[in-house]
Amino acid sequence: MNVAEVIVDVSSKNIDRPFDYKIPDHLKGMIEVGMRVIVPFGPRKLQGFVTGLKESSELNGGSMKEVEKLLDLTPVLTEELMQLSSWLSDKTLSFKITALQAMLPAALKAKYEKELKVVDEEALTPDIKQLFRNQKSLLYSDITDESILSSLQKFVRKGSIDVTYKVAQKTNKKMIRMIEAGADKEELARHADALTKQASKQLTVLTYFIGGGAKISAAELCKKTDSSSATLKTLLKKGLLTESFEEVYRDPYQDRMFKKTEPLSLTEEQQAAFEPIKQAVADHVHHVFLLHGVTGSGKTEIYLQSIEKVLAKGQEAIVLVPEISLTPQMVNRFKGRFGSQVAVMHSGLSTGEKYDEWRKIQRKEVRLVVGARSAIFAPFENLGMIIIDEEHESSYKQEEMPRYHAKDVAIRRAEHHSCPVVLGSATPTLESFARAKKGVYELLPLKHRVNRQLMPDVSLVDMREELRNGNRSMFSRELMEQLEEKLAKKEQAVLFLNKRGYSSFVMCRDCGYVPQCPHCDISMTYHRYGQRLKCHYCGHEEPVPGTCPECGSEHIRFFGTGTQRVEEELTKVLPQARVIRMDVDTTSRKGAHEKLLSAFGEGKADILLGTQMIAKGLDFPNVTLVGVLSADTTLHIPDFRAAEKTFQLLTQVSGRAGRHEKPGTVVIQTYTPSHYSIQLTKTHDYETFFQQEMAHRRAQSYPPYYYVALVTVSHEEAAKAAVTAEKITNYLRAGCGPDTKILGPAASPIARIKDRYRYQCVIKYRQENELQIQLKKILEHYKRDIAQKHVMISIDMNPYMLM
């Protein structure tokens, strides 16, 4: 092949297509689809992906540039992933390069550096010559003295200095220095005898090799023989030792020994759920299973045994878990069962560690990957199963381009490989459960905990009553009594502060009334500026009421608390309690998450206090009490999924209590105890919640009855953003069928980000073919129109955040 089609690393509409490059003779026969290359593009050198190869191009040979350099010896993206990238860019309306980049670890994304080269040294002034220090070139990033930049610019304009763009790789393989004997034992012994007394360290090193010591890393050798690198240097010079460099993986789990675990015997219920999955693996068919099991019902054991069947067939598996439940506990379970066959990928790893884990997969050294959202792109070529644990988690949806949902990608990949997908959750999304009810997915229920342990007792505390009875603290009397009792029994408690998606809302502290939008059935957001309430779906707004419209009380105000404040209160009321706080502040350092959880697991604290990150995946035998301090925060986010998220969260948190021999208690503090999403947590009744929430969604035309798309327009001027949003809405209304509903345009809930004003419109539709075409036209129009160059338009085809 003589010509490579290359997609270059530029996110722009005009450049979102393959460009033809001539393959130089020395690279012919080496370049394959899925490899990365460096190509000239205008004045720059850019990284690009080879998407196709052909014999000739429509361009005449003279104007066709050549591929400069090949970055990979084997393709970084398989043929299947290359096809998947086209589907992904189409589905999410993103650039092809963005889709390709999303599939690779950060270390493989290019870093561009400007290099300054001296063309005419005579023309340079002494200070500039000094800057180059007799070298012909210099990296722009190495210039520390900014005062020199303007004179540099003059020489660049004159042509005395040339600027070229270099592609710098971030991928540093970790190399380790290895030492071995450079002569036979007799030779070494002869030299050892001739050594003086002062050279005792050299003698120890030689003795190690004379005694049959094998090849060893320099660091280890120095440690063993208590010698220094200077000693090794002397022996290397004499030719008695030789050194070589070998690549090692940065293994985040190398210091840890994983206790080998054996498969547990399954309960009847587990066995019934396991059989269909096992059959699908054996028959090599694509099928989606929804494993709906209460917390503690042993879903993980079913995953492990299913994976065993896949690996036994010589195939590979991907397990996705939400970022925050990628706890050491989860890793231990998989590493304990499958040892070194597992690669782990999550955001807690350094760029280098992630790169090494990815390379293990690419080199076929592992056959199972456990990771967060992006692990769905693991470059496996013989997939036998994909498992998505806690499938309802919103972290599976990527919020920046390409805005994919890992579940859609998983099902797409599984279709290609003809293998099953297992979605597991105690509280599946309404969309998944509705599909299982219709028979699109196969429902596998697990209604009991493994050891027939009872579900914890859930008690709802009405905080309005507490206030009426004079308790102004953030802890109800019941929760305080429970905490004191657990401390006396030397048992542990988890306190959860529900802060996710936190948006200030106004609520009456006497009757629990929250102002709702009269048109959208969504709670309104409180804006301190101007003391107003706004609906972020349709734009309706009104002033904050001075008294409650329901009961006339004056105790109507907006809400908010943080973990630090809760910790301070706890120390005041329970000075004897040892508290571990887990939030963004205490877990930002690498490994902090794990240290804090290990300390709690070892009983070094009585109370674990935290936000989202402690809600799921934790399994501690001594935890017998879970307290939820604010059940309502997720309930009043301006989002049609608010009730669903609240029910999921409360059910997940409740599931942390009483998972072993000791029975568990859950205390949920709320100002709206009568809301069905909170009431039904008490009985862990997902089915009833599903029925009620579905009726609500049908009345409001929301998923699963309709699809939803979100168009957001932003501009530095509010008026421009509003006018553009209005034009787009009118264009869509004219071009879409009668079944499609378009809300807005209205100001986004977060009306300004980085000094850009944001307007949005929400589209509810049933058939998507026409809409995709319409939306693509809108994107193309605004990217072509120079007058509109400051308008930014983003489209999310399946928004999980309407903010």
N, C-alpha and C positions, 0 to 999 in steps of 0.2 A: 504493500500500500504506500502511496506517495503523499497523501494529504490527510491531515488530522483535523477533525472538527472539534473546536475548543470553546468551552464557555468560560469567559474570563471573569476574574474576581472584581466585578463592578456591579453594584446594585442600582441599575438604572433601566428604565423602560426601553430606551432606544438600543440598549446594548444587551437586552435579555434574549439573546439567540446565539447559536454557535457561529464562530468565525473560522474560516479556512486557513490553515497554516501548512506550509511545505515541510515534509519530514526530511531532515538532512540525511545524507547517505549513512553516516555513522550510527544513526538511530533507527534505520529501516529494519523492520522485523522485530524491534524491541518494544515499540509503543503499542499499548493495548487500551481498549475502552476501560474507563474507571481509574486510569493513572492520572497523577498530577504533573503538569509541565510548567516551565516558565517560558512566556512568550512576550515579544515586544508588542506594545499596544500604545500607539502615539509615542510620546517621549519616554513613556515608562516601561518598566519590565513588570509583568504581572503574573501571578499564579493563575492557572486555569485547569479545568478538568477536561479530559478527552472524552467526548460523548459519541464519537463515531470515526470510522476510518474509510477512505475511499481512494480510488485510483487517480481521479483527476478532479479539478475544480472548474467552475464556470469562469473564475478569475483567470486572467492570463498569467503565466509563470512570472513575468517581470514584476508585477505589483504584489505578488504574494510573499509575505514574510515567512521566515523559517522558525521552527520551534528551536528555542535556545538551549533548553536543558530539560532532562527528564529527572523528576524528583523521586520516582518510585521504581523499584525493580519488579514489584508485583502490584496489581491494581489495589488501591485502597478501598474502592467500592466495587462490590460484586455486580454482575450483570443484573441480578434481581433488584439490588438497591438503586442502580441507575434507572431502571424502569419505574421503580417506586418514587424516585425523585420527581419524575415527570407528572405522575399521578398526584403527588403531594403539592407541587406548585400549582397545578390545575385546581385542586380541591380547595386550597387555602388562598387562592388568588395571589400567590407570592412569586418572586423572581426565581428562576431556575437555580441561580447560583446560591440563593438563600437556602433553598431546599437541600442542595448538595452539601453546603457547609454544616447544616443542622445534623447531618449523619456522621460527622467526624468529631473526634475529641479535640478540645481546644488547642492542644499541642500541634495539630496538623493544619491549623488555620494559619495563613501566611501573615508574616509581620513584614512591613515594608520599611526599608531604611534608605535615606538619601545619602549617596556617596559623592564627595567632592573630589575631583581629580585635577591635578595641575597640568595645564596645557602649555603655558608659556611662563616659565619660572622667572625669566629676566624682568617681566613686567610687574612682578609682585613687590609690595613694600616690605620692609624688614619685619614688621609685626605679623604680617600674614605668613611670611616665610617661617617665622618662629612657630606659628600655629601648626604648620605642616611638619616641622622638625625633620627636614631632609627626606620626608616620605613623599611619595607621589600622590597618595590618596588619604582621605580622612572621612570618617562617618560623621554626618551632621549631628547625630545625637551625642557625639563625644565633645562637642563645643560647649564649654561651660561659661565662657565670657561673652555675655550678650552684647556688650558695647562694640564688639568687633563685627557684628552681623551686617551692619549697613555698608562697611567698606568691602566686606566679602561680596555683597550683592553687586557692587560696582564692577568687580572683577569678573563675576559671572556674566553680567551684561556685556562686558567687553569681549568675552570669550577666552580670557586668560585662565579661567577655571571652568570646568565642565561639571554639570550635575547629572548623575545617573541614579536610577532607582534600583535598589537591590532587593531581592526577596530573601529575607532571612528566615530560616526555619527555627521554630521554637523547640523542635524535637531533639533534645539531647538525650542520646542513649546513655544510661549510666554505665560507665566502664570501671572495672576494678583491676588493680595491678596484681598479677599473680607471679609468684617466685618459684622456681624449681632448680634442682641441681644442674650445673653446667658442665660437670665432669663426672667420671665414674667414682665409686666409693674409694678405691685405692688412691686415686689422685687427691681426693678430698682429704683422706687420712694423712697423706704425705704433707700436705700444706698445713694441716692442723698441728702436726708435730713440730713444724718449723716456726709456729707462732710464738711471739714473746709473751711474757706475763701480762703486759699492758693490754694485749689484744684478747682479753678473756671473753668479751662479748662475741667477737668473730668466732671464737672456739665453740661457744654455745650454739651458734647458728649452724656451723659446719657439723657439729655433733648430731643435730636434729636430722640432717640429710644423710649422714653416714649411717645413722640408726634406721634408715629406710623410710624417712619422712617423705610424704607425697607432696605434690604440687599444692601450694597454699597461698592464700592472699597475704600481701605484704603486711597489712594491719594485724592479721591474726598471728603471723610469724613473729612480729615484734612483741606481741603480747605474750606468746608462748615462751619466747627465749629471753624476755626482758631486755631487748636490744632496741636500737634506734634506727631510723632510716639512713643515718650516716654510715652505720655499720654495714647495712645492706649495700649501700653505694660502693663502699670499698671492695666488698666481695664481688660485686657485679663488674667493677673495673678490672679486677684480677681474672675475670672470666670463670670464676668458680660457681657463680650462680647466673641464671638467665631470667629475664623478666618478659612477661607478655601481658597484654590487656584483654580482658574478657568482659563481655556484656553481662550485666546482672539486672534483674527486674527490681524496681522499687516496689517491694511488697508491703503494703500497709499492715498486713497481718502476720509478718514473718516472726515477730517476737512471741507470738501466741501459740500455745499448743491447743489444738482443738480435740476435745475428747470424742473419740469415735462413738457414734450412736447407732443402735440397731433399730430396724422398723418395729413399731409397736403393733400389737394385734388390734385390728379395727373393731369397733362396735358394729352391731347389725346395721344401724342407721348409716354409719360411715361406709360400710361395705356396699350397701345399696347405692350410695352416691358414687363410690369408686368404680363399680363395675362398668357403667356406660362409658366412662372416660377411658378405662383400660381397653375396652372394646374398640373405641375410636382410634386409639394409638395402634392397636394390633392391625386394624383394617386399613390404616393409613388414609382416613377420610377427614375432610374438613367439617367441623361441627362446632357450634358455640354452646358451651354449658354455663348455666348460672348456678353457682354453688351458694345457696342461700342458707347460711347457718348462723345460729345465735352466737354471741361472743363466748368463746371457750368450748365450742362444739368440735374442735379438732380439725379445722380446715387445713392447717399447715401439714398435718400428718398425711392427709389425702394428697396434697401437692407433692410431698416428698416421695410417696410410693408411686405416684403417677410418673414422676421424673425418672424414678428407678427403671420403670418399664421402657421409657424413651431411650435412656442411655444404654440399656441392655440391647436395644435394637441397633446400636451404633449411631443413633441420631443425637441432635442437640436440643437444648431447651432454654427459653428465656423466662425469667420470673421477674415481674415488675412489682415493686412495693412502693408505697408513698414515701417521699423523701424523709418525712419526719418519723416514719416507723422503721426506717433502715437502721434500727438500733443494733448494738452488738448482739443482743439476744437473737435477733433475726439471722444475722450473719453466722452466729454460732450454730444455729440449727442446720443451715445448709452446708457449712464447712465441716460440721461434725459428721454429717451423713455422707457427703461426697468428697471431702478432703480437697486435694489439689486440683480437682476437675472444675472447681468453681472460680469464676472471676467476679469481683464485686465492683460496681461502679456507682458512686454517688458524689454529691457536691462537697463532702467533707475531705475528699482526697485532693492532694496537690495535682497540678497540671501534669507533672511527670508521672505520678502514680496512676492517674487515669490513662495516660498514654500507654504505660506498660501493661495495664490490665487489658486495654483494647488490643494491644499487639499479641497478647497471649491468645485472644480469640481469633485474630486474623491468622496467626500461625498454626491454628488448630491444636493448641496445647491444652485448651480447656473445652469442655462441652456444655457447660451450664453457666449462664450469666445471671446474677441477681443484681438488680439495680433500679434506680429511679427512672423517670420518664424517658430520658434519651437512650437508655439501654435497649429500647425497642429496635434501634438501628444496628444492633450487634451484627458484624459481618459473617454470620453463620450461613452455610450453604446447604445444610441438610437438616432443617428444623423439624422437630417431631412434636413440639408442643409450645404454646405460649400461655403463661398464667398471669393474670392480673389480680393481685390481692387488694382488698379494700377498693373494689372497682368504682365506688361512688366518689372517691377522693377528687377534689377539684384540681389537685396539683398534677394530675395526668394531662391537663390541658395547658398547652404552652401559650403564654399571654403575649409573646412578641413573635414577629414573623419567623418562620412560617407557623401560623396559629393552628397547629394540629392537635388532635386528641389522640393519646397513645392507644386508646381502645380501637379507634378506626384503623390506625396503622397496623395494629396487631391482627385485626380481622383480615385486612388486605394481604398481609404477609402470609397468614395461615392459609388463605385461599390458594396462594401461589404454591405453597409447599404441601397442600392437601393434609393439613394436620389440625388437631383440635385446639380451641381456645377455651380456657377455663377462667370465668370471671367469678371472684369470690367476695362475699360481703354479708354482714349481718343486716345491713340497711342499704340494699342496692338502690341505684338511681331509679326514679319512676320510669324512665325510658327503658332501662334494661328489664325491669320487672314486667312492664307492659308487653315487651317483646316475648318474654318467657311465657306469659299468660296466653299470648296469641300463637305460641308454638314456633316462633321464629328461632328462639333459643330453647334449649332443653333445661327445665328447672330441676335442680337436685336439692331437695330440702334437708336440713339438719336442724331438728327442732329442740334437741336436748343437749346439755353440756356432756362432755365425755364421761366423767365419773358420776353421772346422774346428779351432780351437785346442783342444788337449787339456784335459780337466778337470784341476784341480790334483792333484798327488800328495798323498794324505793319510796321515799317519803317526800312529799311536796310541801314546802313551807311558804305560806303566803306572806311576803315581806310587808304588805300593807297592814296586816294584822299586827306584825311586830312593831311597826311604827306607831300604830294606835295604842299599843300597850307600853309605849314609852321606850322601846329599844331602838336607839338611833345608831347602833354599831353596824358594821358590815356583816357580822356573824349573828345568825338567828340563835335563839336560846337552845333549840334542839341540836343544832350543829355544835354548839359549845359543849353541851352535855355529852354528846357522842365523842367529841375530841378528848374530853377529860377522861371518859371511860376507857377509850382505846389506849391512852397514855398509861393509865393505871395498869392495864393488862399487858403492857409492853407490845402492843400491836401497832401497825403503821397505818397512816392515812394519806390520801392524795387529795389536795385541794386544787380545784380547777377554776381558773378565771377566764371566762369566755370573752375574749377581746377581738376575735377574728372579724375582719371586714368591718371594723368598728366605725360606725358613723353616728354622730351625735343625734339623738332623737329626743323629743320632748314627751314627758310622761307625768301623769298625775300620781303622786305618791299615796293618795288616799284610795282611789278606785282603780288605778292601773290603766286609765284611758290613754291611748296614744293617738294623736291626730292623724287621720288617713286622708289621702287624696280622694275627692268625691268622684273622680273619673277613672281611677286606675286601681283602686283597692290595694294600695301600697302605702306604707307609712311615709310621712313626709320628713325631709331632712331639715335639721335646724341649722340656720345660718346666723352665727353670732352677729355678723356685720348686718346692721339694719333690723335685727331681731325678727327675722322672717322665717316662715316654713315654706319649703319648695318641694314640688313633686318633680323627680328627675326623669319621668317617663313622658309626661305630656306638657310640662311647663307651668301647671297651675301653682299659684302661690298665695299666701295669706299671712297676716301678722301672727306672732305668737300670742295665744290667748292669755289674759291676765289671771283668769280663773278657769277652772275645768268646766267645759261645756256640759259634761255628763252629771257631775255631782256638786258643782259650784265651789269646790275646795280651792284654796289659794296655793296649795302645795303642788303646783305644776311647774316643773323645771326640767332642764336637760341633764343627761347622765354621762358619767365617765369615771373609771378608777384604774389604777395600775398595780402591777405585782409588788412593786417596792412598798407602796402604801399598805398593801395587805400584809406584807411581811412585818412592817413596823407595828401594825395593830396586833398581829399574832404575838409578837415579842412582849407587848404590853399585857395582853390578857392571859397568855400561857408562857410565862418566863422560863419554865422548866423544859419546854419543848425544843428539840433540836430541828431546825428547819433547813431544807435545801430548796433554794429558789432556782427554777429553770425558766429563763426567758431569753430574749435576743441578747441582752447585756451579758448574762452569765455564761452563755454557750457560744460566744462568737469565736473563742480561740480553738484551734484545732485540737480535737480529742477531749474538749471540755464536757461535751454532751455525755460521752462515755464514762468519764471519771465521775461525774455527778450521779449517773444512774448506778454505777458499780457501788459507790459509797452508800447509796440508799438501799441497794440490794443486800449489802453486807450489814445492814442494820445500824449504820453510823448516824442515821437521822430518823426522827419519828414522823415528820410531815414532809411530803414532797409538794411544793407549791409551784404551779406553772400554768402556762397558756397552752395553745394548740398542741405543742410538741409532746405533751404527756397524755394526750387523749387516746392514743391507740398503740397497739403492739406491745404494751408493757405487761409483764407477767411476773408479779412478785407474790409468793405464797403468804407473806405476813400482812398484806394489805387487806384490811377488813372494812375500811370506811372510805367512801369517796364523797367529797363535798363539792357541789357546784355553786359558786358564789353568785353568778349572774347568768341565769338561763336565758334571759330575754335579749341579750345584745344581738345575737344572730337573727332573732325573730323579727326585729324591726329594721333590718337593713332594707334599703329600697331595692328589692330584688324578688322576682316571682318565685325563686327557689328558697326564699327565707325559711318557710315552715319546714321544708324538706331538710335543709342544712341543720336546723335546730334539732329536729328529731334524730338525725344521724349522729350528730355530735353528742347529744345527751345519752343516746343508747351506747355509743362507743365508750364514753367516759364511765358509764355505769358498769360496763363490762370489765373494768379493771378491778372490781371488788369481788372478794370471795371466790377466787378462781381455783382454790385448792381445798384443803380439809375445812378450814375455818369459814363459817358463813359470813356473807358480806352485807353491808348496809350502805345505802346511797341517800344523801340528803340534797335535794335540789331547791335552791332558794329562787323564788320568782315573784314578779309583780303581776303576772298574768297566768295564774294556775289553771284557769278554765280553758286555755287555748288547747285545741286537740293535739298539737305537736308535743305539748308538755304533758298533758294528761295521759297520753298513750305510752309515754316512756315508762310510766308507773307499772304498766302491765307488760312491757316489752312487746307490744302488739303491732307488728309491722303491717299485717294484712289490713287491719281496720284503718291504720294511718293511710295506707295506699289508696283504699276506697275513697276516703274523705278528701285527700289531696287531689285525686284524679277528678273528682266532681268539680273542685275548685278550678283546676286547670282547664277543664272543658268549658266551664262558664266564661273563663277569661281568654280562651283561645291560645293557650300556651302549650309547650311540649308536654307530653308526647303527642298531643292532638295536632299540633302545628310545629313546623320548624321555625327557628328564629335566626335572623341575621341582624347584625348591628353595623351601621355605617357611621363613622365618626369623622367630622370635618374639623380641622383646626387651622387657625391663622393668628398672626400677631394682633390683628384688629378684630374686635368682637363683631362689628357690623359685616365685615367681609365673610367671616365664618358663617354667620347667620344667613346671609344672602345665598352663599354657595349651598348650604344645607337645604335651604328652601328650594333652590333650583333642582337639586338632585332628587328631593322628595317628589316634586311635581313631575319630573321626568319618569320616575319609577311608577307613580300613580297612573300616568298615561300609558305606560308600557306593560303593566302587570295585569293579570286576569282578575275577575271579580272576587275570586277566593282569597286573594292576597290582601292582608291588612297592613297599612303603613301608619305607624304612630309618629307624631312629631312633625317637623323638627323641634327639639327642645334643647336647652342648655344641658351639657353632660353633668352628672352628679358632682364630679370634680370639674368645675367650670373653667379652671385655668391651670395648666401645668407648664412649668418653664416659660412663663410669659406668653403662652399661646392659648387663645380662647377656643373652647371646644363645644361643638354642637353635634347632636346625634339624632338619627332616626332608627326606629326599631321596625323590622319587617317580619311579619308572621305569614308563613306561606305553607302550601301543601306540596305542590310540585315545584322542583327546583330548576328544571332545564332552562326555561326562558330567563329566569332571574339571574343565573350564572352569566348568561350572555350579556344581559343588561348591565350588570355590575362591572364586567370586564370592559364594556364600552365606556362606562363612566371613568374608570381608572385610566384608560388609554387617552381619553379626551383631556383629562386634567394633567396628564404627564406631557402631552404634546403642546398644550396651550401655554405659550411663554408668559402671557399676561397673568396667568394664574400660578406662576411658579412658586409663590409662597404658600399656596394652599396645600395642606397635607390631608390626604384621605386614607383612612384605614378601614378595612372591611373584615369583620369577623363572622364567619359563616356558622359558628356554633358557640356563641359567647357564654362563658361561665361567669363573667363579671360584666354587669351592665353599667359599670362605673366609668 
